[in-house]
């Protein structure tokens, strides 16, 4: 079903959820790995099944950094690699103290000017990286999480850790936080960054200056934890935004919603192109690739766990580029993690991998 709800007024409250991360001791680790292959990977399905990855990989700690996090450790933010100076690639990651740390991959030394700071809102999102045209990268994060959704927003930092811009996610309910990671890609003729918020509106900004892109915000009607994918689904040079979202029973902008979630495809101007409703939340970030029959473009994603007993729980779904479900598989446990795509069997076909 295709629907385009108006942006205002808002007629119901957003359901804010307490999200529990893997709260560690504030340690950033980098290890080297030696991989011993005991058979020809991808030579056959039987050969691939015979490999034991536990016996094939050995790792050695290269360096570690114990962070002065004051009880606000790295939790849900995953490290990403960026080029920030002449010292080679660096690893960048956020913590719940609102810090974005950067260390050189080669030796763990801190990058000058970092950590960057949100001013307090936690960073549970994984940083996104955009080349700045000068040989280094800018870094973008969402700030805020569901335990305190009233603070946070969208943040951009330059390669020296200085704030380029910061934008809140205005919402009548006061939920300004952004826990999802920002997707970066071509939007309306510029490089844009986009992510749902913990409120009822989703924003997209010009990555260079933080200007709101034309047509945004998009009214989501509920919080979103799914990091979007930006892809040219139809091979016509236009890029779409593919994402999951939450849904709570109630009326919003004249549309009656049910408990569950959505897969949505948005245009670069914030228009709804298509959606598909499920009776479970969609927290997983979609993977987009040519894995459908005949090499067709498909969208793979998992479902959440918020609504106990929902029939769409424990599922991995695949849709086509128009939100039509092609297949669904019950894997017997929660599928909030994001799928990966790859030719695992070496047979020129693309498989979907879900944790």
C-alpha positions in Angstrom: 0.0 0.0 0.0 1.3 3.5 -0.9 0.4 6.4 1.4 1.9 9.8 1.9 0.8 11.2 5.2 1.1 15.0 5.7 3.8 16.3 7.9 1.5 17.9 10.5 -0.4 18.0 12.8 0.7 15.1 15.0 -2.1 13.3 16.6 -0.5 10.7 18.8 2.6 10.2 21.0 5.7 8.4 19.9 6.4 5.1 21.7 9.9 5.5 23.2 11.6 2.2 23.9 14.4 1.4 26.3 17.2 -0.1 24.3 19.9 -2.1 26.0 23.3 -2.2 24.4 26.3 -4.3 25.1 27.8 -2.1 27.7 31.5 -2.7 27.9 34.4 -1.2 29.9 35.1 1.6 27.5 37.9 -0.2 25.7 38.8 0.1 22.0 40.6 -2.9 20.7 42.4 -3.7 17.4 43.6 -7.1 16.6 45.4 -8.6 13.7 44.1 -11.9 12.3 45.8 -14.7 10.5 43.4 -16.8 8.4 44.2 -20.4 7.5 42.0 -21.7 4.8 41.6 -25.5 5.0 39.7 -25.9 1.8 38.7 -24.1 -1.4 36.1 -21.6 -0.2 33.2 -21.5 -2.6 34.2 -24.5 -4.6 31.0 -26.3 -3.7 28.2 -26.1 -1.1 29.6 -29.3 0.5 33.1 -27.9 0.6 31.9 -24.7 2.2 29.9 -26.6 4.8 33.1 -28.6 5.7 35.0 -25.5 6.8 35.3 -24.8 10.5 35.9 -21.1 10.9 36.6 -21.5 14.6 39.7 -23.5 13.7 40.7 -21.3 10.8 41.2 -18.0 12.5 43.8 -16.9 15.0 44.1 -13.3 16.3 46.7 -11.3 18.1 46.1 -8.0 20.0 47.9 -5.2 18.3 46.9 -2.3 20.6 44.2 -1.2 22.9 43.0 2.1 24.4 41.2 2.2 27.8 38.9 5.3 27.5 38.3 7.7 30.3 34.6 7.3 29.8 33.4 8.0 33.3 30.8 5.2 33.2 29.6 6.1 29.7 31.2 3.4 27.6 31.1 2.4 24.0 27.8 0.5 23.8 26.1 0.1 20.4 28.3 2.3 18.2 30.5 0.1 15.9 34.0 1.3 14.8 34.4 2.5 11.3 37.6 3.4 9.3 38.2 7.0 8.2 41.1 9.0 6.8 41.5 12.0 9.1 45.1 13.1 8.7 48.4 12.1 7.2 48.9 9.3 9.7 47.0 6.7 7.7 43.6 5.2 8.3 42.0 5.7 11.7 39.2 3.9 13.6 36.3 6.1 14.7 33.7 5.2 17.3 31.2 6.9 19.6 30.5 6.4 23.3 27.6 7.2 25.7 29.4 10.3 27.1 28.8 12.0 23.7 32.4 11.5 22.6 33.5 10.4 19.1 37.0 8.9 19.4 39.6 8.5 16.7 42.8 6.4 16.8 45.3 5.6 14.2 44.9 2.0 13.1 48.6 1.4 12.8 49.5 2.0 16.5 46.5 3.2 18.4 47.7 6.8 18.8 45.1 9.5 19.1 44.3 11.7 16.2 44.9 15.3 16.9 41.7 17.2 17.7 39.8 14.1 18.7 37.6 13.1 20.4 34.8 15.2 18.9 31.8 16.0 21.2 28.1 16.2 20.9 27.9 18.3 24.1 26.3 15.5 26.1 23.9 13.3 24.1 25.2 9.7 23.8 26.4 8.3 20.6 25.0 4.8 20.1 25.1 5.2 16.3 27.9 4.0 14.1 29.8 6.9 12.5 29.4 7.6 8.8 32.2 8.9 6.7 32.1 11.2 3.6 35.2 12.4 1.7 35.6 16.2 2.0 37.5 16.7 -1.3 40.8 17.4 0.4 42.0 13.9 0.9 40.4 13.4 4.3 37.0 12.6 5.6 34.2 14.2 7.5 32.4 12.2 10.1 28.6 12.1 10.9 26.8 10.6 13.9 23.4 10.6 15.5 23.1 11.6 19.1 20.6 10.4 21.7 19.0 7.1 22.6 15.7 5.7 23.7 16.5 5.9 27.4 16.5 9.7 27.1 15.0 10.6 23.6 14.5 14.2 24.5 18.2 15.1 23.7 20.4 14.7 20.7 20.1 15.1 17.0 22.3 15.0 13.9 26.0 16.0 14.0 28.8 16.6 11.5 32.5 16.8 12.3 35.5 17.7 10.1 38.7 15.7 10.0 40.1 17.7 12.8 37.2 16.8 15.2 35.6 20.3 15.0 31.9 20.5 14.6 30.8 21.5 11.1 27.1 21.6 12.0 24.6 20.2 14.4 20.8 19.9 13.9 18.1 18.8 16.2 15.1 16.7 15.1 12.2 19.0 16.0 9.2 17.1 17.2 6.0 18.2 19.0 6.6 15.4 21.5 10.0 16.7 22.4 11.9 13.6 21.1 14.9 15.0 19.4 17.3 12.0 19.7 18.8 10.0 16.8 19.9 6.5 17.6 20.1 5.2 14.1 23.3 5.8 12.1 23.2 8.4 9.3 23.2 7.1 5.8 25.2 9.2 3.3 24.8 9.3 -0.4 23.5 11.3 -3.5 20.3 13.2 -2.6 18.8 16.1 -4.6 22.1 16.9 -6.4 24.3 16.9 -3.3 25.7 14.4 -0.8 23.1 14.1 1.9 22.9 12.4 5.2 19.6 10.9 6.5 18.3 8.9 9.4 15.0 8.5 11.3 14.7 10.1 14.7 13.3 8.8 18.0 10.3 11.2 17.4 7.8 11.2 14.6 9.9 13.0 11.9 12.8 12.0 9.8 15.3 14.6 8.5 17.8 14.7 5.7 20.6 17.3 5.5 23.3 18.5 3.1 26.4 16.8 4.4 28.6 19.8 3.7 26.6 22.5 5.6 23.7 20.9 7.5 21.1 22.6 5.3 17.7 20.8 5.4 17.1 19.2 2.0 14.0 20.1 0.0 10.9 18.0 0.8 12.0 17.0 4.3 11.2 16.1 7.1 9.2 13.0 6.4 6.5 12.1 8.9 7.3 8.6 10.2 4.5 8.5 12.9 6.8 6.6 15.2 10.4 6.2 16.3 13.0 4.6 14.0 16.1 2.6 14.9 16.9 1.3 11.4 19.9 2.8 9.5 18.7 3.6 6.0 20.4 2.3 2.8 20.7 4.7 -0.1 20.6 2.9 -3.5 19.7 3.3 -7.1 17.0 0.6 -7.0 15.8 1.0 -10.6 19.1 1.7 -12.4 17.9 5.1 -13.6 20.5 7.2 -11.8 18.1 8.3 -9.1 18.8 7.2 -5.5 16.2 6.0 -3.1 16.2 5.7 0.7 15.3 2.3 2.1 14.6 1.8 5.8 12.7 0.1 8.5 10.5 1.7 11.1 8.3 1.1 14.1 4.5 1.4 14.4 2.1 1.8 17.4 -1.6 1.4 17.1 -3.3 4.8 16.9 -4.3 7.6 14.6 -1.7 9.9 13.1 -2.4 12.6 10.5 -5.7 10.8 9.6 -4.0 7.4 9.1 -4.8 4.5 11.3 -1.7 2.6 12.3 -1.4 -0.9 13.9 1.2 -2.3 16.2 4.2 -3.5 14.3 6.6 -1.9 11.8 7.2 -0.9 8.2 9.6 -1.2 5.4 9.6 2.1 3.5 11.2 3.4 0.3 11.5 7.2 0.1 12.5 9.4 -2.7 15.4 11.9 -2.3 12.9 14.6 -1.8 11.3 12.9 1.2 8.3 11.5 -0.7 7.0 8.0 0.1 7.4 5.8 -2.9 6.1 2.5 -1.3 5.8 0.7 2.0 4.9 -2.6 3.5 3.5 -3.2 6.9 4.4 -5.9 9.3 3.1 -6.9 12.8 6.6 -6.6 14.3 9.0 -3.7 14.4 11.7 -3.4 11.7 14.9 -2.4 13.5 17.3 -4.2 11.2 19.0 -2.0 8.6 18.1 -3.2 5.1 20.7 -4.7 2.8 20.2 -3.9 -0.9 21.7 -6.0 -3.7 21.1 -8.3 -6.7 20.2 -11.4 -4.9 16.7 -12.1 -6.2 16.0 -14.6 -9.0 17.6 -13.6 -12.3 19.9 -11.1 -10.5 17.0 -8.8 -9.6 17.4 -6.1 -7.0 16.2 -7.2 -3.6 16.0 -5.7 -0.1 16.8 -8.0 2.8 16.0 -7.2 6.5 15.1 -8.8 9.8 12.3 -8.0 12.2 12.5 -6.8 15.8 11.3 -8.3 19.1 9.2 -5.5 20.7 5.8 -7.1 20.2 5.7 -10.6 21.9 4.0 -13.3 19.9 3.8 -11.4 16.6 3.8 -13.7 13.7 6.4 -11.7 11.9 8.9 -12.2 14.7 12.2 -14.2 14.1 11.9 -13.6 10.4 14.2 -12.5 7.6 12.3 -11.0 4.7 13.2 -10.1 1.2 11.2 -7.6 -1.0 11.6 -6.3 -4.5 12.3 -2.7 -5.3 8.6 -1.9 -4.9 8.1 -3.2 -1.3 6.5 -6.5 -2.5 7.5 -9.4 -0.2 9.3 -12.1 -2.3 10.2 -14.5 0.5 10.4 -14.8 4.3 12.3 -17.2 6.4 11.8 -18.0 10.1 15.2 -18.5 11.7 13.9 -19.3 15.2 15.3 -16.3 17.0 15.4 -12.5 16.9 16.6 -10.9 13.7 17.3 -7.3 14.8 20.8 -7.5 13.4 21.4 -6.3 9.8 21.9 -8.8 7.0 25.0 -8.9 4.8 25.1 -9.9 1.2 27.8 -11.8 -0.6 28.8 -14.6 -3.0 29.6 -17.0 -0.2 29.7 -20.1 -2.3 31.7 -18.8 -5.2 29.0 -19.6 -7.7 28.3 -16.1 -8.9 25.1 -16.0 -6.9 24.5 -13.6 -4.0 23.4 -15.0 -0.6 21.9 -13.3 2.4 23.6 -13.7 5.8 21.8 -12.9 9.0 23.0 -13.1 12.6 
